Amino acid sequence: MSNFFKNYSSTFRSLFSAAFVLLVSSAAWGQMKYGFKAGLNFNSIDGPLEVSAAGANLENWGSLTSFHIGISVDYQFPGTAFGIRGEVLYNKKGSKYTYEGESFRTFRFDDGTTTLTTGNSKYLVNVTNAYIDFPVMAHGRWKDLEFSAGAYAGLRVQSIGEGSLSYTGGRTVPLSVAVSDLEFNLDYDYGSDKPGEGSGDLKVAQIGGKPLELPSTLGAYFDYPSDRGSLYKSLDYGLIAGLSYYINSLYIGFRMQYGLADISNEDADIAKAVTDNGSPVYRNDTDRNMVYQLSVGFTFGR
């Protein structure tokens, strides 16, 4: 299925662009309505999970609540219950990410040496990616109910994360010398953080008997040996379907967005459970946005 979407993503984008141009040009036809909407998002990210040596899941993408707000333009085909609608939405997506279990960390000293360790990591991160979305939908009305379906494309305008990390039971490889248990705050800006970047008060940890100063707050790419680009890509696109209930010009709507785009950059997606003799292993997998929206809005016009 993923190969299908890769092979036909350019066709998908072309059809989306043609539909959006058709909608905008229809303003000259009359029969236009305009609208405003806002509401809640219930988001998650769907993708393969890292597993332990015993095959148990180490990761989880949980639900994260956020919001959307935007405007719409609607063309109603004369004499029918059908129409086409385009929207511009500020749409916050993301997920509550957790990782707990076997892991590794490579520590870099000021003299240029590195020490590989294994231990147990626990990550808790709220990942939030904000997009400007452009949905285009066909819709049909039956009494006060409206059914809609179509597609969307989105441009990422912000990508952040916040949370905590603990690393316990660490021991150096191959000498198995104990490492201090560590606690960090996480303050990620996936778009602008640099490799090795951290902030906050420094604390001294014992890494195999050697002292090392570490920041109390880690950036998104603190563990990266080089710049691999942003973890999250700029483009999202997918399918949408929804149901709305109208009370005159006011409505309450429910919609599902199913992402087709791989939103993660495999060049920057480091595995947490495995390493290649101390070098990072980058994950070539597909992560998609999944969003459920609950909206309140109104329309006006002809």
C-alpha positions as CSV (number, residue, x, y, z in Angstrom):
1,M,0.0,0.0,0.0
2,S,2.8,2.4,0.9
3,N,4.4,1.8,-2.6
4,F,1.1,2.7,-4.2
5,F,1.1,6.1,-2.5
6,K,4.7,6.7,-3.3
7,N,4.1,5.9,-7.0
8,Y,1.0,8.0,-7.3
9,S,1.7,10.9,-4.9
10,S,2.6,13.3,-7.9
11,T,-0.7,12.4,-9.6
12,F,-2.5,13.0,-6.2
13,R,-1.0,16.4,-5.9
14,S,-1.8,17.3,-9.5
15,L,-5.5,16.4,-9.0
16,F,-5.6,18.3,-5.8
17,S,-4.2,21.4,-7.5
18,A,-6.6,21.2,-10.3
19,A,-9.6,20.9,-7.9
20,F,-8.5,23.9,-5.9
21,V,-8.0,26.0,-9.0
22,L,-11.5,25.0,-10.2
23,L,-13.0,26.0,-6.9
24,V,-11.3,29.4,-6.8
25,S,-12.3,30.2,-10.4
26,S,-15.9,29.3,-9.7
27,A,-16.2,32.6,-7.8
28,A,-17.2,34.1,-11.1
29,W,-20.2,31.8,-11.4
30,G,-22.1,33.1,-8.3
31,Q,-23.8,30.8,-5.8
32,M,-20.8,31.3,-3.4
33,K,-20.9,30.9,0.3
34,Y,-18.1,31.8,2.8
35,G,-17.5,30.5,6.2
36,F,-15.4,30.4,9.4
37,K,-14.7,27.4,11.6
38,A,-12.7,26.5,14.7
39,G,-12.5,23.5,16.9
40,L,-10.5,20.7,18.6
41,N,-8.2,18.2,17.1
42,F,-7.6,14.7,18.5
43,N,-4.3,13.7,16.9
44,S,-1.9,10.8,16.7
45,I,1.0,9.6,14.5
46,D,0.7,6.2,13.0
47,G,3.9,4.3,12.1
48,P,6.1,1.2,12.9
49,L,7.3,0.9,16.4
50,E,10.7,-0.1,17.7
51,V,10.7,-3.4,19.5
52,S,12.9,-5.0,22.2
53,A,15.1,-8.1,21.6
54,A,12.2,-10.2,22.9
55,G,9.8,-8.5,20.4
56,A,7.9,-6.3,22.8
57,N,6.9,-2.7,21.7
58,L,9.2,-0.1,23.2
59,E,7.4,2.9,21.6
60,N,3.9,4.3,21.6
61,W,2.2,7.2,19.7
62,G,-0.7,8.4,22.0
63,S,-3.5,10.8,21.4
64,L,-2.7,14.6,21.7
65,T,-5.4,17.3,21.8
66,S,-4.9,20.5,20.0
67,F,-7.0,22.9,17.8
68,H,-7.7,24.2,14.3
69,I,-9.1,27.5,13.0
70,G,-9.8,28.7,9.4
71,I,-12.0,30.0,6.6
72,S,-13.9,28.3,3.8
73,V,-15.3,29.2,0.4
74,D,-18.2,27.0,-1.0
75,Y,-19.7,26.7,-4.5
76,Q,-23.2,25.1,-4.6
77,F,-24.2,23.6,-7.9
78,P,-27.5,25.3,-8.9
79,G,-30.6,23.2,-8.4
80,T,-28.8,20.4,-6.7
81,A,-27.9,19.3,-3.1
82,F,-24.2,19.1,-4.1
83,G,-21.2,21.4,-4.1
84,I,-17.5,21.8,-3.7
85,R,-15.7,23.5,-0.9
86,G,-12.1,24.8,-0.2
87,E,-10.6,25.8,3.1
88,V,-7.5,27.3,4.5
89,L,-6.8,26.0,8.1
90,Y,-4.2,26.6,10.7
91,N,-4.1,23.0,11.9
92,K,-2.0,21.7,14.9
93,K,-1.2,18.0,14.7
94,G,1.1,15.6,16.6
95,S,1.1,12.9,19.2
96,K,2.2,12.0,22.8
97,Y,5.3,10.0,22.2
98,T,6.6,7.5,24.8
99,Y,9.6,5.2,24.7
100,E,10.5,2.9,27.6
101,G,13.1,0.1,27.7
102,E,16.5,-1.0,26.5
103,S,18.5,1.7,24.9
104,F,22.0,3.2,24.4
105,R,23.8,6.5,24.7
106,T,27.1,7.7,23.3
107,F,28.8,10.4,25.4
108,R,31.3,12.8,23.8
109,F,34.1,14.3,25.9
110,D,35.9,17.6,25.3
111,D,39.0,15.8,24.2
112,G,37.1,14.3,21.3
113,T,36.8,10.8,22.7
114,T,33.5,9.0,22.9
115,T,32.1,6.3,25.3
116,L,29.2,4.0,24.2
117,T,26.9,2.9,27.0
118,T,23.8,0.7,27.2
119,G,21.0,1.1,29.7
120,N,17.3,1.9,29.9
121,S,15.7,5.0,28.5
122,K,12.3,6.6,29.3
123,Y,11.2,9.3,26.9
124,L,7.9,11.3,27.3
125,V,7.5,13.9,24.6
126,N,4.5,15.9,23.4
127,V,5.2,16.4,19.6
128,T,3.3,19.3,18.0
129,N,3.5,20.0,14.3
130,A,1.5,23.0,13.0
131,Y,0.4,23.2,9.4
132,I,-1.4,25.5,7.0
133,D,-3.8,23.0,5.5
134,F,-5.7,23.4,2.2
135,P,-8.6,20.9,2.1
136,V,-10.7,20.5,-1.1
137,M,-14.0,18.5,-0.7
138,A,-17.1,17.6,-2.6
139,H,-20.2,17.6,-0.4
140,G,-23.9,16.6,-0.5
141,R,-26.8,17.8,1.7
142,W,-29.7,15.8,3.0
143,K,-32.0,18.0,5.1
144,D,-29.8,19.3,7.9
145,L,-27.0,16.7,7.4
146,E,-24.1,17.3,5.1
147,F,-21.6,14.6,4.0
148,S,-18.2,15.6,2.6
149,A,-15.1,13.9,1.3
150,G,-12.0,15.0,-0.5
151,A,-8.3,15.6,0.0
152,Y,-5.9,18.0,1.7
153,A,-2.3,19.3,1.4
154,G,-0.5,21.0,4.2
155,L,2.7,23.0,4.7
156,R,4.4,22.7,8.1
157,V,5.1,26.0,9.7
158,Q,6.2,24.9,13.2
159,S,7.6,21.7,14.7
160,I,8.3,21.5,18.5
161,G,8.4,18.9,21.3
162,E,8.6,19.1,25.1
163,G,8.9,16.5,27.8
164,S,11.5,14.5,29.8
165,L,14.1,11.8,29.5
166,S,15.5,9.5,32.1
167,Y,18.5,7.1,31.5
168,T,19.1,4.5,34.2
169,G,21.2,1.4,34.7
170,G,23.8,2.6,32.2
171,R,27.1,0.7,31.8
172,T,30.0,1.3,29.4
173,V,30.7,-0.9,26.4
174,P,32.7,-3.2,26.5
175,L,34.1,-2.7,30.0
176,S,30.7,-2.6,31.8
177,V,31.6,0.2,34.2
178,A,28.6,1.9,35.8
179,V,27.2,5.3,34.5
180,S,25.4,7.9,36.6
181,D,21.6,7.7,36.4
182,L,20.5,10.8,34.4
183,E,17.4,13.0,34.2
184,F,16.9,15.6,31.5
185,N,14.2,18.1,30.4
186,L,13.4,18.0,26.7
187,D,12.8,21.3,24.8
188,Y,12.8,20.5,21.0
189,D,12.5,22.8,18.0
190,Y,12.8,20.4,15.2
191,G,13.2,23.1,12.6
192,S,16.1,25.1,14.2
193,D,17.9,23.0,16.8
194,K,21.5,22.1,16.1
195,P,23.5,18.9,16.7
196,G,24.8,18.7,20.3
197,E,22.6,21.6,21.4
198,G,21.4,21.8,25.0
199,S,20.6,24.5,27.5
200,G,20.1,25.1,31.2
201,D,22.3,24.4,34.2
202,L,25.2,22.1,33.7
203,K,25.5,18.9,35.9
204,V,28.4,16.6,36.3
205,A,27.9,12.9,35.5
206,Q,30.3,10.0,35.9
207,I,30.7,8.1,32.7
208,G,32.7,5.0,33.3
209,G,34.7,6.8,36.0
210,K,35.3,10.0,33.9
211,P,33.4,13.2,34.8
212,L,31.4,14.9,32.1
213,E,29.3,18.1,32.2
214,L,25.9,17.7,30.6
215,P,23.1,20.3,30.2
216,S,19.9,19.9,32.1
217,T,17.7,20.5,29.0
218,L,18.4,18.8,25.7
219,G,17.6,20.0,22.2
220,A,16.0,17.9,19.5
221,Y,19.4,16.8,18.0
222,F,21.6,16.7,21.1
223,D,22.7,13.1,20.3
224,Y,23.3,13.7,16.6
225,P,27.0,13.7,15.5
226,S,26.1,15.8,12.4
227,D,23.3,17.9,10.9
228,R,20.8,15.5,9.2
229,G,18.0,18.1,8.6
230,S,14.7,18.4,10.3
231,L,13.1,15.2,11.7
232,Y,9.7,16.2,10.2
233,K,9.2,17.0,6.5
234,S,7.5,20.2,5.3
235,L,4.7,18.6,3.3
236,D,1.7,16.6,4.5
237,Y,-1.2,15.4,2.4
238,G,-4.0,12.9,2.6
239,L,-7.7,12.1,2.5
240,I,-10.6,13.6,4.5
241,A,-14.2,12.6,5.2
242,G,-16.7,14.3,7.4
243,L,-20.3,14.8,8.6
244,S,-21.9,18.1,9.6
245,Y,-25.2,19.1,11.2
246,Y,-26.6,22.5,10.3
247,I,-28.8,24.8,12.4
248,N,-29.6,27.5,9.9
249,S,-26.1,29.0,9.0
250,L,-24.4,27.5,12.1
251,Y,-23.1,23.9,12.0
252,I,-21.3,21.3,14.1
253,G,-19.0,19.1,12.2
254,F,-16.9,16.0,12.6
255,R,-14.1,15.1,10.3
256,M,-11.3,12.5,9.9
257,Q,-8.0,13.3,8.2
258,Y,-6.0,10.2,7.1
259,G,-2.4,11.2,6.1
260,L,-0.9,9.5,3.1
261,A,2.5,11.4,3.3
262,D,5.5,10.0,5.2
263,I,6.0,13.0,7.6
264,S,9.3,11.8,9.1
265,N,12.7,12.2,7.5
266,E,14.5,8.8,7.4
267,D,17.9,10.7,7.3
268,A,17.2,12.1,10.7
269,D,15.1,9.4,12.4
270,I,17.6,7.7,14.9
271,A,16.7,4.3,16.4
272,K,16.8,4.3,20.2
273,A,17.1,0.5,20.8
274,V,20.0,-0.4,18.4
275,T,23.3,1.0,17.4
276,D,26.0,0.1,14.8
277,N,29.1,-0.1,17.1
278,G,28.3,3.3,18.5
279,S,27.2,4.9,15.3
280,P,23.5,5.9,14.9
281,V,21.1,3.6,13.0
282,Y,18.6,5.6,10.9
283,R,15.1,4.2,10.5
284,N,13.6,4.0,7.0
285,D,9.9,3.7,7.9
286,T,6.7,5.6,7.3
287,D,4.9,7.8,9.9
288,R,1.5,9.3,9.0
289,N,-0.7,12.0,10.6
290,M,-4.1,10.8,11.9
291,V,-6.5,13.5,13.0
292,Y,-10.1,13.6,14.2
293,Q,-11.6,17.1,14.2
294,L,-14.7,18.4,16.1
295,S,-15.7,21.9,14.7
296,V,-18.2,24.7,15.2
297,G,-18.6,27.1,12.3
298,F,-21.0,29.3,10.3
299,T,-21.5,30.2,6.6
300,F,-22.9,33.2,4.9
301,G,-23.5,34.3,1.3
302,R,-25.9,33.4,-1.5
